[in-house]
Amino acid sequence: MTVNHASTMKEDYFLHYINLIMISRNCSEELAKEITMDLFFHNDPILYGNQTYARFWMPIIKWHSINSFPTKKVSVETFFNSIY
């Protein structure tokens, strides 16, 4: 996924990003978060600013407040609809 370094990434972007990692690597939410921190943020949470980092966590927090993050493959639409 392409990153525009001049803008703040939206929650929706991270929702899709994490889901893509979980599906493509057949991994858990926890591992997907670690991979995102490594690949996207290069292990520097404020690399793209505090607002982008906060928006990375919002879909995760929303999902956990409703249910538990999916531990199996789900469509982006299903995941998105369950938190909004």
C-alpha positions in Angstrom: 0.0 0.0 0.0 1.3 3.4 -0.9 1.9 6.0 1.8 1.6 9.7 1.1 4.2 11.1 3.5 2.7 14.5 3.5 -0.7 13.6 4.9 -2.2 12.0 8.0 -3.4 8.5 7.4 -7.0 7.8 8.2 -8.4 5.1 10.4 -9.9 3.3 7.4 -6.4 3.0 5.9 -5.2 1.1 9.0 -8.3 -1.0 9.1 -7.5 -2.2 5.6 -3.8 -2.4 6.2 -4.1 -4.6 9.3 -6.7 -6.8 7.7 -4.5 -7.2 4.6 -1.6 -8.3 6.8 -3.8 -10.8 8.7 -5.2 -12.3 5.5 -2.0 -12.4 3.4 0.2 -13.7 6.2 -2.5 -15.8 7.9 -1.6 -14.3 11.3 -3.2 -13.1 14.5 -4.1 -9.5 15.3 -1.1 -9.3 17.7 1.4 -10.3 15.0 -0.3 -8.1 12.4 0.2 -5.1 14.8 3.9 -6.0 15.2 4.3 -6.4 11.5 2.6 -3.0 11.0 5.0 -1.4 13.5 7.9 -2.8 11.7 6.9 -2.3 8.0 4.8 0.8 8.2 6.2 2.8 11.1 9.8 1.3 11.0 9.5 0.8 14.8 9.1 4.6 15.3 5.6 5.3 16.4 5.8 9.0 15.7 7.5 8.6 12.3 4.3 10.0 10.6 3.2 12.1 13.5 1.1 11.5 16.6 -2.2 11.8 14.8 -1.3 9.0 12.3 -0.2 6.8 15.2 -3.4 7.4 17.1 -5.4 6.6 14.0 -3.5 3.3 13.7 -4.9 2.3 17.1 -8.5 3.5 16.7 -9.8 0.5 14.6 -8.2 -1.8 17.1 -9.6 -0.1 20.1 -13.1 0.1 18.5 -13.0 -3.5 17.6 -12.0 -4.6 21.1 -14.7 -2.4 22.7 -17.3 -4.2 20.6 -15.9 -7.8 20.5 -12.6 -9.2 20.1 -10.4 -8.6 17.0 -11.0 -11.3 14.4 -8.7 -14.3 14.9 -9.7 -15.7 11.5 -9.9 -14.2 8.0 -12.8 -11.8 7.5 -13.6 -9.6 4.7 -12.7 -5.9 5.0 -16.4 -5.0 4.6 -17.4 -7.4 7.5 -14.6 -6.0 9.7 -15.4 -2.4 8.8 -19.1 -2.8 9.3 -18.7 -4.4 12.7 -16.8 -1.4 14.2 -18.8 1.5 12.6 
